[in-house]
Amino acid sequence: MTPVRVVEELGGRATRAQILAASTRHQLAASLRSGRLVRLRRDVYALPDHPDPLATAARVGGVLSHQSAAQAIGLSLVDAPSATHVTIPHGHKPTPIQGVRVHRSRSLPPAEVVDGHTSLRTVLDCAATMPFSHALAIADSALATASVTKTELRLGAARGPGRGRARRQRVAEAADGRADNAFESVLRALTLEAGYGTFEPQVRIPLTRRVCVVDLADRRRRLVLEGDSYTHHGTRAAFSKDCDRYNELVAEGWTVLRFTWEHVMRRSYRVTEVLTETISRIDGSRRS
């Protein structure tokens, strides 16, 4: 197999050892002379037009990490990273590259790195450095895709360094693989930050005419929270169908609160106010 083919099959980037396991040093040297491969740094090679953040991380001298690694793994993010996040070991001097955010770590054990990016550590690093709601979206997605297990998250959060441990453990405990998307995760984070840990994601509610699956529900209070996306409705028929769902839920004794992306991401204070007022009313009517 040619060195170029090896690099192509490994996603556009490969180490010298990976290339020489399937080809020869002479072939590698010829590929470099012809420009069909480029040397990123010592013993790391890539295709010349490879724009992958993994190549950037290799040039810096570290591994892709934090939200950049989460994006590479395919986890749901609230926002795409504005910089390429790279982790390097303490004592290493990174190659300065514009648009790169460098993080330092006392150690990068092989078990924590897969194909040039961090693995389980990705979720924990995000939990320690990102806002709770954004980190929860990544952790929910990791559980949903079976990238990690709940037990691995909890153990990793507890065993990690002291700095950021409380933040990691908070995300690990709250993470739920039933969440459908990052929007829903952020909405659930708002309920948790308001002190209401009774909402479950993707709850099936049997009604007279149908079974409804709702974004979030507090079963005891019979309170539903829906994250309404304009693109989700798509057509008038879809919009009409959702109206039927909401009306049937209300007719059978459920309270339904609907919030748009703009509410959740830009006016979260208003979401919290409405949620608190509604729960106070529900709880007050039950006591009277």
Residue, then its C-alpha position, 0 to 999 in steps of 0.5 A: m500500500t502506498p503512503v498516500r493511501v495509508v494516510e487517506e484511509l486514516g482520515g488524512r493524517a498519520t504517524r510515521a509508524q502507521i505509514l511504515a507498517a504498510s509501506t517503505r521509507h523510500q516510498l514515504a520519502a518519494s511521497l514527500r518529495s512529490g508533494r503528495l504528502v506534507r510533514l506536519r511535525r516530527d513523525v506526523y504526516a498529512l495530505p497537502d490539502h487536509p484542513d482537519p483540526l487534527a492536523t492543526a493540533a499536530r502542528v501545534g504539538g498536541v492533541l485535539s481537545h475540549q469542544s474541538a474534540a467533541q465536534a470531531i467525535g460528532l457530539s452535539l454542541v450548542d455553538a461551533p468552537s470559535a477556536t481550535h482547542v489543543t491540549i499539550p503536556h506541561g513543559h512542551k512548547p507549542t508551535p504558535i498558530q493563529g486561531v488555536r486555544v492551547h490547554r496544558s495537562r500534566s499528563l496525556p496517557p495513551a488511554e485518554v487519546v484516540d486518533g489524535h483527539t481526547s476520548l472520555r476526557t473530552v466530556l470531562d474537560c468541557a464540563a470543567t471549562m464550559p458553561f454548565s448548559h453547554a457542557l451538559a449538551i455535550a455530556d448528554s450527547a456522549l451518553a446518547t451515542a454510547s461514547v461513554t457510560k454514566t458510570e465512566l462519567r461519574l468515575g472520571a469526574a471524581r478521579g480527575p484533578g481537584r481543579g474543576r472537580a465540582r463542575r465535572q461532577r455536576v455535569a456527570e450527575a446531571a447528564d442524561g442520554r435520553a436528551d434529543n438535542a443540544f437545544e433540549s439539553v440547555l432547556r433542561a439545564l435551565t430547570l436544574e439551575a432554577g432548582y427543579g430537578t424533576f424534569e425528565p427528557q423525552v417522556r411518553i405521555p399516553l393520551t386518549r387519542r395518541v401517545c405524545v412524546v414531549d421534550l421535558a416533563d415533570r410527571r408529578r406536576r403534570l407540567v410539560l416544557e417544549g423547545d419549539s424550533y421554527t425549522h422543526h415545524g417546517t410545514r403548516a401540516a407539522f405546525s397544525k399537528d403540534c397544535d393538536r398535541y399541545n391542545e390534547l395535553v392541556a385538555e387532559g390536565w397537563t400544563v404546557l410551556r413552549f420556548t423558542w431557541e431565542h428564549v432559551m439561548r438569549r432570554s433565559y432569565r425569562v424562561t426561569e421566571v415563567l417556569t418559577e411562576t408556573i410551578s408556584r401556581i401549580d404547587g399552590s393550587r395543590r396545597s389549597 
